[in-house]
Amino acid sequence: MIKPIAVVIDRGSPVPLYHQLAEQLTAAVTNGTLKPGDPFENELALAERLDLSRPTVRRAIAELVSRGLLVRRRGIGTTVANKVIHRREELTSLYEDLARSGRMPVTRVLHFDPAAHNDAAAEILEVPAGEPLVLIERLRSADGVPMAILTNWLPPAYATLNPDELAERGLYAILRDRGVRPVVAHQTIGARKPNPTERKLLELVKGDPLLTMKRRAYDANGTPVEYGDHCYRFDQYAFDITVYEDH
């Protein structure tokens, strides 16, 4: 059953109408008024009920889809997404994001190689070409739902990492225990089609996309400490980024 959400539109406000609508609909999802899996009021009905134009409503709904709060599926319509973990602008790991939201992360170590070779990763980590690197591949899940495949390359100094420990804790927490604190990172966010292995591990259906992130993390001295190449289920993850005006 579709739940019509109470929305108050202030036409005298300088805030764009689509943004007013998007923020109130976002609040309805995040505060639990709309539950994961709930069907969402269709664009035409919402526009008529609120006396808004369809382009305004369409833009507001697109905002929630881009945030990972709503999912559109052909033949099913628009529904509220499963609980989504939002990566905000502070430097944290997925494990920490999940724990902070009250969910229990579960990690399966797919591959651990303390002497792997990758020239591109070596260049990013400022390690001489040909020198062995630490390669870690993990599947991260929560509430029985696979969320992400995490591939990390680390400098050779971390060859003593324990796969059992990687299954129990987040990588950044482990690094901090070893006196290494990532404080700044460059991230590139994108999307692509999954390959057959990714589709199987993340339990995706044909046509589902992946959200991707490549990250280069550095310590306070500017020394590279980690290079990550991760992919996430499109309906389980979103990035929240705050942009400031440069005066």
C-alpha positions in Angstrom: 0.0 0.0 0.0 1.4 3.4 -1.0 1.8 5.9 1.8 1.1 9.5 0.8 3.7 11.6 2.6 2.7 14.9 4.2 4.7 17.6 2.4 4.6 21.4 3.0 5.7 23.5 0.0 6.5 27.2 0.6 6.1 28.9 -2.7 7.4 32.2 -1.2 10.7 30.6 -0.2 13.9 31.2 -2.2 14.6 27.4 -1.9 13.7 25.7 -5.2 10.5 23.7 -5.0 12.1 20.5 -6.1 14.7 20.8 -3.3 12.0 21.4 -0.7 10.2 18.3 -1.9 13.4 16.2 -2.1 14.4 17.1 1.4 11.0 16.3 3.0 10.9 13.0 1.1 14.4 12.2 2.2 13.4 12.8 5.8 10.5 10.4 5.4 12.9 7.7 4.3 15.6 8.3 6.9 13.2 8.7 9.8 11.4 5.5 9.0 8.1 6.9 7.8 8.8 5.1 4.6 10.2 1.6 5.1 12.6 -0.3 2.9 10.7 -2.0 0.1 7.6 0.3 0.4 6.1 1.3 -2.9 6.6 5.0 -3.6 3.9 7.4 -4.8 4.1 7.8 -8.6 5.2 11.0 -10.2 1.9 12.0 -11.6 -0.1 11.4 -8.4 2.5 13.3 -6.4 2.4 16.2 -8.8 -1.4 16.4 -8.7 -1.6 16.1 -4.9 0.9 18.8 -4.3 0.0 21.0 -7.2 3.5 20.9 -8.6 4.7 20.4 -12.2 5.8 17.0 -13.2 9.3 18.2 -14.1 9.6 19.5 -10.5 8.5 16.2 -9.0 10.6 14.2 -11.4 13.7 16.2 -10.4 13.0 15.7 -6.7 12.5 11.9 -7.2 15.7 11.8 -9.2 17.5 13.3 -6.3 16.4 10.5 -4.0 17.3 7.9 -6.6 20.8 9.4 -6.9 21.2 9.3 -3.2 20.3 5.6 -3.2 17.1 6.1 -1.2 14.7 5.0 -4.0 15.1 2.3 -6.6 13.4 2.3 -10.0 12.8 -1.1 -11.6 11.0 -1.7 -14.9 7.8 -3.5 -14.4 7.8 -2.9 -10.6 7.9 0.9 -10.3 9.7 3.0 -7.7 10.3 1.6 -4.2 12.2 2.6 -1.1 15.7 1.1 -1.2 17.0 -1.2 1.4 18.9 0.5 4.2 21.6 2.5 2.6 25.0 3.3 4.0 26.0 6.9 3.2 29.7 7.7 2.8 30.0 11.3 4.0 33.0 13.6 3.5 35.0 12.3 6.5 37.6 9.6 5.9 36.2 6.4 7.2 35.9 2.8 6.0 32.8 0.9 5.0 33.2 -1.2 8.2 33.1 2.0 10.3 30.1 3.3 8.3 28.1 0.2 8.9 29.0 0.0 12.6 28.1 3.6 13.1 24.7 3.1 11.6 24.0 0.2 14.0 24.5 -2.6 11.5 26.8 -5.6 12.0 29.4 -5.9 9.2 30.4 -9.3 8.1 33.6 -9.8 6.1 34.7 -12.7 3.9 38.3 -12.5 2.8 38.3 -13.6 -0.8 42.0 -13.3 -1.4 45.1 -12.3 0.5 48.5 -12.1 -1.1 51.4 -10.4 0.8 53.6 -10.6 -2.3 51.5 -9.5 -5.2 52.6 -7.4 -8.2 50.8 -4.5 -9.9 52.8 -1.7 -11.5 49.9 0.7 -11.6 49.2 0.2 -7.8 53.0 0.4 -7.1 53.2 3.8 -8.9 50.2 5.1 -6.8 51.8 3.9 -3.6 55.2 5.3 -4.7 56.8 1.9 -4.5 59.5 0.9 -7.0 58.1 -1.1 -9.9 58.4 -4.8 -9.4 58.4 -4.6 -5.6 55.8 -6.9 -4.0 52.7 -5.3 -2.6 50.0 -6.6 -0.2 46.8 -7.4 -2.0 43.5 -7.8 -0.1 40.1 -8.7 -1.6 37.1 -8.9 0.6 33.3 -9.3 0.4 31.5 -7.0 2.9 27.9 -7.8 3.9 25.4 -6.6 6.4 22.0 -8.0 7.5 22.6 -11.0 5.2 22.9 -8.7 2.2 26.2 -8.5 0.2 27.1 -4.8 -0.2 30.6 -4.4 -1.6 33.7 -6.1 -3.0 36.7 -4.3 -1.6 40.1 -4.6 -3.3 43.0 -2.9 -1.5 46.7 -2.6 -2.4 49.1 -1.7 0.5 52.8 -1.1 0.7 55.1 -4.1 1.5 55.5 -2.9 5.1 52.0 -4.4 5.8 52.8 -7.9 4.7 52.4 -9.1 8.3 48.6 -8.4 8.2 46.5 -11.4 9.2 43.6 -12.5 7.0 41.7 -13.6 10.2 42.0 -10.1 11.6 40.8 -8.6 8.2 37.7 -10.8 8.5 36.9 -9.4 12.0 37.8 -5.7 11.7 38.0 -2.7 9.3 41.2 -2.1 7.5 41.6 1.5 8.7 41.2 0.4 12.4 43.9 -2.2 11.8 46.2 0.4 10.2 45.6 2.8 13.1 46.6 0.1 15.6 49.9 -0.1 13.7 50.5 3.6 14.1 49.3 4.5 10.6 46.5 7.0 10.3 45.0 7.8 6.9 44.0 11.5 7.1 43.3 12.6 3.5 42.3 10.7 0.4 41.5 11.3 -3.3 38.4 9.5 -4.4 37.0 8.9 -7.9 33.4 7.7 -8.0 31.8 6.1 -11.0 29.5 3.3 -12.2 29.7 0.4 -14.6 28.3 -3.0 -15.4 29.4 -5.9 -13.1 31.3 -8.8 -14.5 29.9 -12.4 -13.9 31.9 -12.9 -10.7 30.8 -9.5 -9.2 27.2 -10.2 -10.2 27.3 -13.6 -8.4 29.0 -12.3 -5.2 26.8 -9.3 -4.9 23.6 -11.2 -5.9 22.7 -8.8 -8.7 20.4 -9.5 -11.6 21.2 -8.8 -15.2 21.1 -5.1 -16.0 21.9 -4.0 -12.4 24.8 -1.5 -12.3 27.7 -1.2 -9.8 28.7 1.9 -8.0 32.5 2.2 -8.0 35.1 4.1 -6.0 38.8 4.3 -6.4 40.7 5.8 -3.4 44.2 6.9 -2.7 44.8 7.5 1.0 47.7 9.3 2.6 48.9 9.9 6.1 49.7 13.3 7.7 53.1 13.4 6.0 51.6 12.8 2.6 52.9 9.2 2.4 50.6 6.9 0.5 49.2 4.2 2.8 46.5 2.5 0.7 45.0 2.3 -2.7 41.5 0.9 -3.0 39.4 -0.2 -6.0 35.9 -1.0 -4.7 32.5 -1.8 -6.1 29.2 -1.5 -4.4 25.6 -2.7 -4.9 23.8 0.2 -6.4 20.8 -0.1 -4.0 22.9 -0.5 -0.8 25.3 2.4 -0.9 25.5 6.2 -1.6 28.0 9.0 -1.2 27.0 12.3 0.5 29.4 15.0 -0.4 29.3 18.6 0.9 30.5 21.2 -1.6 31.6 24.6 -0.3 31.7 27.8 -2.3 35.3 29.2 -2.7 35.1 32.9 -1.9 
